[in-house]
Amino acid sequence: MSVPATSQQLKMLKQAGILVQRNTGKMVYYSFANPEVEGVITSLLSNIIEKI
């Protein structure tokens, strides 16, 4: 995925309230806004990886 496409996806996830953004100097860090969302996504990814 290109950098502009990744930025657009991150922007959409932030607007939806799924991610929060923290700026430190030139660096931008993203994290899940809600630990429950993180758990759900982690579980989904684990299930997908098991099936590969």
C-alpha positions in Angstrom: 0.0 0.0 0.0 1.3 3.4 -0.9 2.0 6.1 1.8 -0.9 8.3 0.6 -3.3 5.3 0.7 -2.1 4.4 4.2 -2.5 8.0 5.4 -6.0 8.0 4.0 -6.9 4.8 5.8 -5.5 6.0 9.1 -7.5 9.3 8.7 -10.7 7.3 8.2 -10.1 5.1 11.2 -9.3 8.2 13.3 -12.5 9.9 12.2 -14.5 6.8 13.0 -13.1 6.9 16.5 -11.2 3.6 16.2 -7.7 5.2 16.4 -6.2 8.0 18.4 -3.2 10.0 17.2 -0.2 11.2 19.3 2.4 13.5 17.8 6.0 13.5 19.2 8.2 15.8 17.2 8.1 14.6 13.6 6.8 11.2 14.6 3.1 10.3 14.6 1.9 7.4 16.7 -1.5 5.7 16.4 -3.2 3.4 18.9 -6.6 2.0 19.4 -9.1 4.4 21.1 -10.7 1.5 23.0 -8.9 -1.6 24.4 -12.0 -3.7 23.6 -11.6 -2.8 19.9 -8.0 -3.8 20.1 -9.0 -7.2 21.6 -11.6 -7.8 18.8 -9.1 -7.0 16.0 -6.4 -9.1 17.6 -8.7 -12.0 17.8 -9.8 -11.6 14.2 -6.2 -11.4 13.0 -5.3 -14.5 15.0 -8.1 -16.5 13.5 -7.2 -15.4 10.0 -3.5 -16.3 10.5 -4.5 -19.7 11.9 -6.4 -20.4 8.6 -3.5 -19.5 6.4 
